[in-house]
Amino acid sequence: MKPINFIIIAIFTCSLTKLHAQEHKNSLNFMNEQLSKQLLNQTLVLSEPKLVKAQAELLRQHYHALVQSGFSKDQALQLVIAIAARDKS
């Protein structure tokens, strides 16, 4: 093969690689944008006063159920804290 053919192939390969990298970057930007919107919406929904109150009532019910089941108040509190932490993540 002539050296000019190698040069043309190299330029073509570099162009394709650059094009692929740009498409991948655009795809990642779109995914990041969508994830950001989703997290914002989730935060807004989880911050609604009715939902916050319902979550608090549920934790309180867990606490009372644990105490009634024989756990000490301190043990029940520690378990409810663990439940709340688990649900947060």
Z-matrix of the N, CA and C atoms (Angstrom, degrees):
N
C 1 1.449
C 2 1.519 1 110.00
N 3 1.291 2 113.99 1 150.83
C 4 1.448 3 119.12 2 179.95
C 5 1.526 4 108.98 3 -81.04
N 6 1.342 5 116.29 4 151.15
C 7 1.465 6 120.25 5 179.65
C 8 1.532 7 113.06 6 -58.17
N 9 1.308 8 116.64 7 -30.39
C 10 1.474 9 119.42 8 -179.02
C 11 1.526 10 110.72 9 -64.52
N 12 1.344 11 117.10 10 -34.22
C 13 1.463 12 121.44 11 178.84
C 14 1.532 13 110.76 12 -64.83
N 15 1.329 14 116.44 13 -40.60
C 16 1.458 15 120.39 14 178.41
C 17 1.528 16 110.97 15 -63.50
N 18 1.300 17 115.93 16 -38.77
C 19 1.462 18 121.05 17 179.63
C 20 1.535 19 109.99 18 -65.75
N 21 1.318 20 115.89 19 -44.32
C 22 1.475 21 120.19 20 179.52
C 23 1.528 22 109.97 21 -63.10
N 24 1.333 23 116.85 22 -43.70
C 25 1.467 24 120.70 23 179.25
C 26 1.525 25 110.36 24 -63.60
N 27 1.313 26 118.13 25 -41.24
C 28 1.464 27 121.98 26 179.80
C 29 1.529 28 110.82 27 -64.10
N 30 1.321 29 116.91 28 -43.81
C 31 1.469 30 120.76 29 179.20
C 32 1.528 31 110.06 30 -64.03
N 33 1.323 32 116.58 31 -43.58
C 34 1.460 33 121.46 32 179.40
C 35 1.528 34 110.79 33 -61.63
N 36 1.324 35 116.67 34 -43.69
C 37 1.460 36 121.71 35 179.67
C 38 1.531 37 111.26 36 -63.44
N 39 1.308 38 116.59 37 -43.40
C 40 1.472 39 120.43 38 178.31
C 41 1.521 40 111.34 39 -63.61
N 42 1.317 41 116.76 40 -39.67
C 43 1.464 42 120.87 41 179.41
C 44 1.525 43 110.86 42 -63.76
N 45 1.333 44 116.34 43 -43.65
C 46 1.463 45 120.33 44 179.02
C 47 1.522 46 111.48 45 -64.59
N 48 1.325 47 116.19 46 -40.17
C 49 1.461 48 120.31 47 179.19
C 50 1.523 49 110.86 48 -63.22
N 51 1.331 50 116.02 49 -42.90
C 52 1.466 51 120.40 50 179.44
C 53 1.518 52 110.43 51 -64.99
N 54 1.333 53 117.89 52 -42.42
C 55 1.453 54 122.36 53 178.91
C 56 1.530 55 110.58 54 -62.22
N 57 1.327 56 116.81 55 -43.34
C 58 1.468 57 121.52 56 179.24
C 59 1.530 58 110.16 57 -63.39
N 60 1.323 59 117.40 58 -41.13
C 61 1.468 60 121.28 59 179.89
C 62 1.532 61 110.58 60 -64.03
N 63 1.332 62 117.70 61 -40.04
C 64 1.458 63 121.17 62 178.86
C 65 1.530 64 110.85 63 -65.50
N 66 1.331 65 117.01 64 -42.42
C 67 1.461 66 120.77 65 178.74
C 68 1.523 67 110.29 66 -62.86
N 69 1.330 68 116.61 67 -41.20
C 70 1.466 69 121.13 68 179.43
C 71 1.528 70 110.06 69 -64.38
N 72 1.331 71 116.69 70 -41.58
C 73 1.467 72 121.32 71 179.29
C 74 1.522 73 110.31 72 -63.75
N 75 1.341 74 117.08 73 -43.35
C 76 1.461 75 120.77 74 178.56
C 77 1.524 76 110.94 75 -62.50
N 78 1.308 77 116.68 76 -39.29
C 79 1.460 78 121.52 77 178.75
C 80 1.520 79 110.60 78 -64.20
N 81 1.337 80 116.90 79 -43.67
C 82 1.468 81 120.78 80 178.70
C 83 1.522 82 111.16 81 -65.28
N 84 1.329 83 117.41 82 -39.87
C 85 1.466 84 120.71 83 177.87
C 86 1.523 85 110.64 84 -61.48
N 87 1.332 86 116.56 85 -42.67
C 88 1.463 87 120.74 86 178.64
C 89 1.525 88 110.50 87 -62.57
N 90 1.338 89 116.87 88 -44.56
C 91 1.459 90 120.86 89 -179.70
C 92 1.524 91 110.68 90 -64.61
N 93 1.323 92 117.88 91 -40.90
C 94 1.468 93 121.61 92 178.08
C 95 1.528 94 111.09 93 -63.23
N 96 1.322 95 115.71 94 -40.75
C 97 1.457 96 120.84 95 178.28
C 98 1.525 97 110.96 96 -62.15
N 99 1.325 98 115.99 97 -46.04
C 100 1.462 99 120.79 98 -179.60
C 101 1.527 100 111.22 99 -64.49
N 102 1.328 101 116.91 100 -41.95
C 103 1.460 102 120.76 101 179.30
C 104 1.529 103 110.58 102 -64.56
N 105 1.311 104 117.05 103 -40.40
C 106 1.466 105 120.62 104 178.00
C 107 1.528 106 111.08 105 -61.30
N 108 1.330 107 116.14 106 -44.11
C 109 1.465 108 119.93 107 178.73
C 110 1.527 109 110.73 108 -63.70
N 111 1.319 110 116.32 109 -41.47
C 112 1.460 111 120.91 110 -179.73
C 113 1.527 112 111.02 111 -63.39
N 114 1.327 113 117.06 112 -44.42
C 115 1.464 114 120.57 113 179.68
C 116 1.522 115 111.42 114 -65.74
N 117 1.321 116 116.82 115 -38.44
C 118 1.464 117 120.30 116 177.76
C 119 1.524 118 110.43 117 -63.80
N 120 1.319 119 116.75 118 -46.20
C 121 1.463 120 120.55 119 178.97
C 122 1.528 121 111.26 120 -63.00
N 123 1.318 122 116.60 121 -40.54
C 124 1.462 123 120.63 122 178.79
C 125 1.532 124 110.33 123 -62.78
N 126 1.313 125 116.80 124 -42.87
C 127 1.461 126 121.14 125 178.91
C 128 1.523 127 111.02 126 -63.17
N 129 1.325 128 116.36 127 -42.21
C 130 1.463 129 119.89 128 179.23
C 131 1.526 130 111.31 129 -63.71
N 132 1.320 131 116.64 130 -43.49
C 133 1.461 132 120.59 131 -179.93
C 134 1.520 133 110.81 132 -65.38
N 135 1.331 134 116.97 133 -44.94
C 136 1.461 135 120.26 134 -177.75
C 137 1.527 136 112.55 135 -69.69
N 138 1.322 137 117.02 136 -13.64
C 139 1.466 138 121.07 137 -179.70
C 140 1.527 139 112.70 138 -93.29
N 141 1.322 140 117.01 139 -1.45
C 142 1.461 141 119.39 140 179.93
C 143 1.524 142 109.62 141 -63.99
N 144 1.347 143 117.26 142 133.02
C 145 1.463 144 120.76 143 -176.38
C 146 1.535 145 114.03 144 -54.45
N 147 1.318 146 118.03 145 -39.25
C 148 1.471 147 120.18 146 -179.75
C 149 1.527 148 110.92 147 -63.09
N 150 1.305 149 116.39 148 -41.29
C 151 1.461 150 120.25 149 -179.08
C 152 1.524 151 111.01 150 -70.49
N 153 1.320 152 117.10 151 -40.95
C 154 1.469 153 120.87 152 178.65
C 155 1.532 154 109.42 153 -61.28
N 156 1.336 155 116.23 154 -43.56
C 157 1.463 156 120.27 155 179.23
C 158 1.529 157 110.72 156 -64.08
N 159 1.317 158 117.58 157 -41.84
C 160 1.464 159 121.12 158 179.21
C 161 1.523 160 110.93 159 -63.38
N 162 1.331 161 116.87 160 -39.89
C 163 1.459 162 120.07 161 177.83
C 164 1.525 163 111.00 162 -64.90
N 165 1.315 164 116.89 163 -39.86
C 166 1.467 165 121.05 164 178.60
C 167 1.527 166 110.40 165 -64.50
N 168 1.315 167 117.06 166 -42.77
C 169 1.465 168 120.71 167 178.66
C 170 1.526 169 111.14 168 -63.49
N 171 1.312 170 116.47 169 -39.32
C 172 1.468 171 120.19 170 178.60
C 173 1.527 172 110.81 171 -63.67
N 174 1.324 173 116.60 172 -43.70
C 175 1.464 174 119.69 173 177.89
C 176 1.527 175 111.28 174 -63.38
N 177 1.319 176 115.72 175 -38.27
C 178 1.468 177 119.59 176 177.64
C 179 1.530 178 110.78 177 -64.03
N 180 1.320 179 116.40 178 -40.85
C 181 1.468 180 120.65 179 177.71
C 182 1.526 181 110.85 180 -63.56
N 183 1.324 182 115.97 181 -40.26
C 184 1.476 183 119.78 182 176.01
C 185 1.525 184 109.94 183 -59.05
N 186 1.328 185 115.29 184 -46.39
C 187 1.463 186 120.55 185 -178.64
C 188 1.531 187 110.70 186 -58.57
N 189 1.331 188 116.70 187 -51.37
C 190 1.466 189 120.25 188 -177.98
C 191 1.533 190 111.34 189 -63.61
N 192 1.310 191 117.10 190 -39.15
C 193 1.462 192 120.34 191 178.63
C 194 1.530 193 110.82 192 -63.66
N 195 1.312 194 116.70 193 -39.43
C 196 1.469 195 120.27 194 178.63
C 197 1.526 196 111.10 195 -65.86
N 198 1.335 197 117.05 196 -42.87
C 199 1.465 198 120.90 197 178.92
C 200 1.531 199 109.92 198 -63.82
N 201 1.339 200 116.63 199 -43.65
C 202 1.463 201 120.96 200 179.06
C 203 1.532 202 111.63 201 -65.47
N 204 1.323 203 116.97 202 -26.08
C 205 1.466 204 120.98 203 179.37
C 206 1.515 205 112.46 204 -81.88
N 207 1.328 206 117.50 205 -3.88
C 208 1.452 207 120.04 206 175.84
C 209 1.522 208 115.62 207 112.67
N 210 1.301 209 117.42 208 -1.76
C 211 1.466 210 119.10 209 176.54
C 212 1.521 211 108.39 210 -75.08
N 213 1.332 212 115.84 211 148.42
C 214 1.464 213 118.89 212 174.36
C 215 1.529 214 107.41 213 -70.17
N 216 1.331 215 116.62 214 163.45
C 217 1.464 216 120.29 215 179.83
C 218 1.530 217 111.13 216 -60.72
N 219 1.335 218 115.10 217 -38.23
C 220 1.469 219 119.15 218 179.02
C 221 1.524 220 111.27 219 -66.82
N 222 1.341 221 116.82 220 -43.04
C 223 1.471 222 120.39 221 178.54
C 224 1.533 223 110.26 222 -63.32
N 225 1.336 224 115.85 223 -43.60
C 226 1.462 225 119.94 224 179.79
C 227 1.525 226 110.67 225 -61.60
N 228 1.330 227 115.95 226 -41.82
C 229 1.462 228 119.80 227 179.30
C 230 1.527 229 111.05 228 -63.00
N 231 1.327 230 116.60 229 -43.72
C 232 1.469 231 120.09 230 178.92
C 233 1.531 232 111.19 231 -62.52
N 234 1.326 233 117.19 232 -39.39
C 235 1.467 234 120.48 233 178.57
C 236 1.531 235 111.13 234 -67.28
N 237 1.309 236 117.15 235 -40.66
C 238 1.468 237 120.47 236 178.76
C 239 1.529 238 110.25 237 -65.71
N 240 1.322 239 116.66 238 -38.81
C 241 1.471 240 119.91 239 176.35
C 242 1.528 241 110.07 240 -61.78
N 243 1.325 242 116.61 241 -41.58
C 244 1.467 243 120.26 242 178.79
C 245 1.527 244 110.89 243 -65.52
N 246 1.326 245 116.52 244 -40.09
C 247 1.471 246 120.23 245 178.43
C 248 1.531 247 109.74 246 -63.36
N 249 1.319 248 116.60 247 -44.69
C 250 1.476 249 120.56 248 -179.26
C 251 1.528 250 110.69 249 -63.78
N 252 1.329 251 116.62 250 -40.51
C 253 1.471 252 120.59 251 179.39
C 254 1.520 253 110.91 252 -65.84
N 255 1.330 254 116.08 253 -39.70
C 256 1.470 255 120.47 254 179.64
C 257 1.526 256 110.28 255 -64.65
N 258 1.325 257 116.14 256 -43.19
C 259 1.467 258 120.56 257 -178.10
C 260 1.522 259 111.60 258 -68.70
N 261 1.323 260 117.01 259 -25.64
C 262 1.463 261 121.94 260 -179.13
C 263 1.534 262 111.63 261 -70.88
N 264 1.312 263 116.50 262 -33.65
C 265 1.461 264 119.46 263 -175.55
C 266 1.493 265 113.56 264 -88.01
